[in-house]
Amino acid sequence: MSPKTSAHRLFAPRPLWGTLFDLALTIAALSGSLILLAHGLGLLPHQGMDPARAGSGAIDVIALALVCCSALPLLLWRRHPLGVFAVTAGASALLSGLDYRSALTLGPAVALYLLTAGRERHAPWTWRTTAVVGGLGLVHVVATALSIGGTSGVAALSLTPGAWVVAWFAGERTRLRGEQIAELRARAMHAEREAERERLLAIAEERARIARDLHDSAGHAISVIAVRAGAARLRHHQDPDRSLRTLEAVEELARQTVGEIDQIVSTLRTEGTGDAAPPGLASVDGLIAHHSAAGMRITLDTAGPPPALGGPADQAVYRILQEALTNAARHGAGSARVELTFSETAVGLTVTNPVAANGARRRSGGHGLIGMRERATLLGGSLDVEQAHDAFRVRARIPFGGHRP
């Protein structure tokens, strides 16, 4: 970015206000220079000097023209900051060298301030800029010294260099402050973008969790429906009444599953977590009842006082138990043993079911088992599966704290 672009950013966020700012600045510099010249402020002492040039208030045409040349170019400082400074400083030096002996004009100081303040951080102060500023300062001092013609006004030689040093220092401070403000704004925007990214990431994680719940719920229900429908088909000729009751239970389970799926899909549509709490350990009895009604023999043993879990740990234990019982219904021999162990910091879950003597050895890498292990791992827990001695065992440990599943 060029200095003029940086300066425009610092001083004129809007084009209209920038134009008004340049006009007001130019008028102020021109008026101040005319006042200094007309009232003798900043004039160097000289013997035999024309009274019209010694503070009488009269300014001739040449002096007026040079003062205008030292201030009016400020209107173009945004496009050519170094050129504007060169013109204003040259006019000021010529005004001093033509026996008007003006030791101070405001235009060059203002132009130097704008030149310094408008410099970009990555645009160094080049040798050309240094040569122009230093050379014109030297010319101004030499012109002033020649006009004095003695040592009585030597102190006045420091007026212009001193004013330029102050202007440079003020411009540099303004530039640094502008850079700090821009950096703070960039950091704020970066923080806002990071917050938005974190929000979107949280939404994506929540949607993934809800999708896993949908998979677990629908998969479990379909498996139970398939088992019970098959049992009803096989027993229809032997016990039609029992088959009818089984089909009625299948119908009720299907309706409950549809309602649960509608709830989860509604949650996905509204990007929320839903009003109803997901199932947890409080729903274990109903889960076991469903499988028992399908013909499975399930034994539940608990050890320790059940804590009021709630939240991700509660949901994770329920979903792992649900998936383990579904696998037992699909691949087992019709029975399962569930053990829940409660401690002060974790919940232990073990599901053991016998497998058929001629059944194929079950793999430990199915999608359901992968989902169970992921839930346990995300909460800082663990999950192990093993098959030995004609039995398949799922053992999980879920701590109360941890991340969301």
Residue pairs with C-beta under 8 A, 6 or more apart in sequence:
1 9
1 120
1 122
1 123
2 120
2 123
3 81
3 115
3 118
3 119
3 120
3 123
4 78
4 79
4 80
4 81
4 118
5 120
6 118
6 119
6 120
6 123
6 175
6 178
7 77
7 78
7 81
7 114
7 117
7 118
8 18
8 78
8 118
9 178
9 182
10 117
10 118
10 174
10 175
10 178
11 18
11 21
11 114
11 117
11 118
12 18
12 19
12 21
12 22
12 78
18 78
22 74
22 75
22 77
22 78
23 75
25 74
25 110
26 71
26 72
26 74
26 75
28 106
29 71
29 74
29 106
29 107
29 110
30 67
30 68
30 71
30 72
30 107
32 106
33 67
33 70
33 71
33 105
33 106
33 107
34 59
34 64
34 67
35 41
36 42
36 102
36 104
36 105
36 106
37 43
37 59
37 63
37 67
37 100
37 102
37 105
38 55
38 57
38 58
38 59
39 55
39 57
40 54
40 55
41 55
41 104
42 102
42 103
42 104
42 105
42 159
43 53
43 54
43 55
43 100
43 101
43 102
43 103
44 96
44 101
44 102
44 103
44 144
44 147
44 148
44 153
44 156
45 101
45 148
45 152
45 153
45 156
46 99
46 101
46 147
46 148
46 149
46 153
49 99
49 101
52 58
52 59
52 60
53 60
53 63
53 99
53 100
53 101
59 67
62 98
62 100
63 95
63 100
66 91
66 92
66 94
66 95
66 98
66 100
67 91
67 95
67 105
69 87
69 88
69 91
70 88
70 89
70 91
70 92
70 95
70 105
70 106
70 107
70 108
71 88
71 105
71 106
71 107
73 83
73 84
73 87
73 88
73 107
73 111
74 84
74 88
74 107
74 110
74 111
74 114
76 83
76 84
77 84
77 111
77 114
77 115
77 118
78 118
81 111
81 114
81 115
81 118
82 115
82 128
82 129
82 132
84 111
84 114
84 115
85 108
85 111
85 112
85 115
85 132
85 133
85 136
86 132
86 136
88 105
88 107
88 108
88 110
88 111
89 108
89 111
89 112
89 136
89 137
89 139
89 140
90 136
90 139
91 105
91 107
92 102
92 105
92 107
92 108
92 140
92 160
93 136
93 139
93 140
93 143
94 143
95 102
95 105
96 102
96 103
96 140
96 143
96 144
96 147
97 143
97 144
97 146
97 147
99 147
100 147
101 144
101 147
101 148
101 153
103 144
103 153
103 156
103 157
103 159
103 160
104 159
104 160
104 163
108 136
108 140
108 160
108 164
109 163
109 164
109 166
109 167
110 167
112 133
112 164
112 167
112 168
112 171
113 167
113 168
113 170
113 171
113 174
114 171
115 129
115 171
116 167
116 168
116 170
116 171
116 172
116 174
116 175
117 170
117 171
117 172
117 174
117 175
117 178
118 171
118 175
119 125
119 175
121 175
121 179
133 164
133 168
137 160
137 161
137 164
140 160
140 161
141 157
141 160
141 161
144 156
144 157
144 160
145 154
145 157
148 154
148 156
148 157
203 271
205 404
206 271
206 273
207 268
207 271
209 404
209 405
210 264
210 267
210 268
210 273
211 268
212 319
212 371
212 375
212 405
213 264
213 278
213 315
213 319
214 261
214 264
214 265
215 371
216 319
216 322
216 323
216 371
217 257
217 260
217 261
217 264
217 322
218 257
218 261
219 323
219 326
219 368
220 322
220 323
220 325
220 326
221 253
221 254
221 256
221 257
221 260
222 257
223 326
223 329
223 330
224 253
224 290
224 291
224 294
224 326
224 329
225 250
225 253
225 254
225 257
227 294
227 295
227 329
227 330
228 246
228 249
228 250
228 253
228 293
228 294
228 295
229 246
229 247
229 250
231 246
231 294
231 295
232 242
232 243
232 246
232 247
232 250
233 243
235 242
235 243
235 246
236 243
246 293
249 293
253 290
263 274
263 276
264 274
266 274
267 273
267 274
277 310
278 315
278 318
279 287
279 315
279 318
280 309
280 310
280 314
280 315
280 317
280 318
281 306
281 309
281 314
281 317
281 318
281 340
281 347
282 314
283 318
284 300
284 318
284 321
284 340
287 318
287 321
287 322
287 325
288 298
288 300
288 325
288 338
291 298
291 325
291 329
291 336
292 298
294 329
295 334
296 325
296 328
296 329
296 332
296 334
296 335
296 336
297 334
297 335
297 336
298 325
298 335
298 336
298 337
298 338
299 335
299 336
299 337
299 338
300 338
300 340
301 337
301 338
301 339
301 340
302 339
302 340
302 341
302 342
303 339
303 340
303 341
303 342
304 341
304 342
304 343
305 342
306 340
306 342
307 342
307 400
309 317
309 347
309 400
312 379
312 402
312 403
312 404
312 405
313 347
313 379
313 398
313 399
313 400
313 401
313 402
315 405
316 375
316 376
316 379
316 381
316 398
316 405
317 340
317 347
317 349
317 396
317 398
319 371
319 372
319 375
319 405
320 349
320 372
320 375
320 376
320 383
320 394
320 396
320 398
321 338
321 349
321 351
323 368
323 369
323 371
323 372
324 336
324 349
324 351
324 372
324 394
325 336
325 338
325 351
326 368
327 353
327 362
327 366
327 368
327 369
327 392
327 394
328 335
328 336
328 351
328 353
328 392
331 355
331 359
331 362
331 392
332 353
332 354
332 355
332 356
332 392
333 353
333 354
333 355
333 356
333 359
335 353
335 354
336 351
336 352
336 353
337 350
337 351
337 352
337 353
338 349
338 350
338 351
339 348
339 349
339 350
339 351
339 352
340 347
340 348
340 349
341 347
341 348
341 349
341 350
342 348
345 399
345 400
346 381
346 397
346 398
346 399
346 400
347 397
347 398
347 400
348 395
348 396
348 397
349 394
349 395
349 396
349 397
349 398
350 393
350 394
350 395
350 396
351 393
351 394
352 391
352 392
352 393
352 394
353 391
353 392
354 390
354 391
354 392
355 362
355 387
355 390
355 391
355 392
357 390
361 387
362 387
362 392
364 385
364 386
364 387
369 385
369 394
372 383
372 394
372 396
373 383
374 405
375 383
375 405
376 382
376 383
376 396
376 397
376 398
377 383
378 402
378 403
378 404
378 405
379 398
379 399
379 402
379 403
379 405
380 399
380 401
380 402
380 403
381 396
381 397
381 398
381 399
381 402
382 396
382 397
383 394
383 395
383 396
383 397
384 394
384 395
384 396
385 392
385 393
385 394
385 395
386 392
386 393
386 395
387 393
